[in-house]
Amino acid sequence: MSTSVSPDQPRPLWKDLLHPAVIVGALGYFVDIYDLTLFMTVREQSLKDLGLGHLITGGQWYHDLMSWQMAGMLLGGIFFGILGDRMGRLTTLFGSILLYSLANIANGFVNSFEAYATWRFIAGIGLAGELGGCIALVSESLSKERRGYGTALVATVGVFGAVVAGLMAEVVTWRTNFFIGGGLGLALLAMRVGVRESGMFNQAKESESPGSISRGNFFALFTSRDRFARYARCILIGLPTWFMIGILVQRAGSHFAPAMGVEGAILSSRAVALFYLGLTFGDFGSGFGSQLIKSRRKTVFAFLVFSAVCVGVYLLGTKGWTATSFYGLIFLLGLGMGYWAIFVTIAAEQFGTNLRATVATTVPNFARGSLVLLTLGFTWLTGTKDQPWLSAPQAAGILALICFSAAFLALWKMEETYGKDLDYQEKK
């Protein structure tokens, strides 16, 4: 009896998940997240070693090295997004990996604040291109019914890189950690040689339809009220994500745990690792969950509600907690941020092929870059040692209200994109 598969029989899901773009994208995002969160895990150790320990809890706004990295990501998001739509998704991936790998290796040799800030800025430019280019490539390589599974796998494997970065921070020196991050990126370049460019992108490049917007025209996002509204909503639903990691988790040991009387020391490296461990499970749950219920919006709403509750407990209900309980709550914060995979997928699904990489690359980086403004706001609200104003939990509470309100409002007006056909171009 013949055992051949009928042409009408659906392609097995595991074959789509083993698509070269998905596998290499997942490994690439792993290295990207390892390097992206690397500074957060070695921040205190490196500043103390450089004789800059006083900058851990103080200093002017320009002394915040994470803000320098995020400023670079804002610039890099625009540059690599435009490059992805004009030159191709793979060009973006190769260029971004090479830049941030070399920058991280150079970061291992710094001996001053100025050099540290410079290389974090350059690394940020490079780190900006990986995720958006990868999500655009995977979204265009899989079927409209299956692409959510692919992007979920990329995010799930990728964010685990932060867990490894956090663990490595407790094993090797901070300089060695930067060398490892850069070395992993360079090794990854060799693995990407066999990955093909998106067929959808190649087709759009060869046959641009009359009246279409030129590929990678970043300013076209602001010349139409409808396009700008879609773009702004994509960014706003991501605001709570980097508020949680950049304000609540990065400063957990230096600002929040002491202010709330948490018993025991809170290590930044461990807090970041646990947060991203939660994010690993969250990305898996949100990505596969949105496929099962066939709705991106409902999935994001559920995760936003869960995150808001966790943030409320973090700021109002942790007084006198043990370090173990506090770490557990940080894990739950990461679980709540698990809609990150869907957040970037939604951005890619909102726009046509000629603007998709631009949007998918700039949106997550603008959400990350919001940390610059959030840090400024947090610093201003808390004041200085000589003239303190609000406590860390009070200042963070104000920022949380702003971020979550904006995210819920943007989601309310957002189009559902599950199963949307992506083979089209944005018109003028």
Residue, then its C-alpha position, 0 to 999 in steps of 0.5 A: m500500500s502506498t504511504s505517500v502524502s497527499p498534496d492536499q495534506p497540510r505541511p507538518l508544523w515541525k518542518d516549518l519550525l525547522h525552516p533555515a530562516v527560523i533556526v538561524g534567526a533564533l540563534g542570531y537573536f540568542v546572540d543579539i539578546y546576550d549582547l543586548t543585556l550584557f551591560m546590565t549584567v556586568r554594569e556594577q562589576s565593570l563600573k567598580d573595576l574602572g573606579l566609577g562605582h559612584l555612578i551606580t546610584g548617582g551621576q548626571w543623566y549622561h552618566d547612564l551607560m544604558s541610555w547611551q546604548m539605547a540612543g545608539m539603538l534608536l539611530g541603528g533602528i532607522f538605519f538598518g530598517i531602511l537598509g532592510d527594505r532597500m537592500g534586503r533582510l539578509t544585508t541587515l542581519f549580516g551588517s548588524i551582527l558584524l558591527y555589534s560583535l566588533a563593538n563588544i570586543a572593543n568594549g572589553f578593552v575600555n579604561s574610561f567612562e568616555a570609551y565605555a559610553t562610545w562603544r555602548f553607543i556603537a554596539g547599540i547601533g549594531l544591535a538594533g538591526e537583528l530582531g526586525g530583520c529576522i522577524a521580517l524574514v521569518s514572517e515572509s518565509l512562512s505561511k500566514e497561518r504558521r508565521g506566528y509559530g516561527t516568530a515565537l520560536v525565534a523569540t523564545v530561543g533568543v531571549f534565553g541569551a539573556v539568561v546565559a549572559g546573567l549566569m556568565a556574569e557570575v562566572v567570568t570577568w566583565r571583560t571576558n564576558f564582552f569578548i565572549g559576546g563579540g566572539l559568538g556574533l562573529a561565529l554566527l556570521a559563518m552560519r548565516v551563509g546558507v540562509r536565503e533572502s525572502g522571496m516576497f522581498n525579491q518579488a517586490k523588488e523586481s516588480e514594484s507596483p505603480g503608485s507604491i511608496s519607495r522601499g524603505n522610505f522612513f518618512a512615508l510613515f509620517t505623511s499619512r495619518d493612517r500610516f502614522a497612527r498604525y506606526a504609533r500604536c505599534i510603538l506604544i504597546g511596547l512601552p511597558t516592556w522596557f520600563m520593566i526591564g530598564i527601570l524596575v529590574q536593572r535598578a532592583g538591587s540599587h534602588f528598589a530593594p533597599a527602598m522597600g526593605v527587602e531582606g538580603a542582597i539583590l544581584s543585578s546579574r541574577a535579577v536580569a537572568l530571572f527576568y529573561l527566564g520568565l520572558t522565555f516562557g512568556d514568549f513561548g506562551s504568547g506566540f503559540g497562544s495567539q496561534l491557538i486563539k487566532s488573535r494577536r490583540k487578545t493575547v497582548f491584552a492578557f499579558l498587559v493586564f498580568s504585567a500591570v498587576c505584577v508591577g503594582v505588587y512590585l511597587l506597593g506590596t513587597k515591603g519586608w519581602t525576602a530576596t527569594s520572594f523578590y526574585g520570584l516576582i521579577f521572574l513573573l515580571g519577565l513572564g508578563m513581558g512575554y508578549w514581546a514576540i507578538f509585539v514585534t510580529i504585529a509591527a511586521e504584519q501592519f505594513g506592506t513589503n516595501l516598509r515592513a523591515t523599516v517598521a519591524t526594525t524601528v518599532p522595537n528599537f523605539a520601544r527600547g529607546s524610550l528607556v532614555l526618556l524613562t531614565l531622564g524622567f526617573t532621575w528627575l522625579t527622584g531628585t538628587k542625594d542633596q535634594p531628594w524628591l520622590s522615592a524610587p517606588q513613587a517615581a516608578g509608579i508615575l512612569a508605570l501609569i503613563c506607560f501602561s495607559a498608553a499601551f492599553l489605549a493603543l491596543w484598543k484602536m489596533e487592527e487584528t493581524y492574525g492570518k493577514d496576507l502580507d504580500y502587498q505594498e504600501k501605496k502613496 
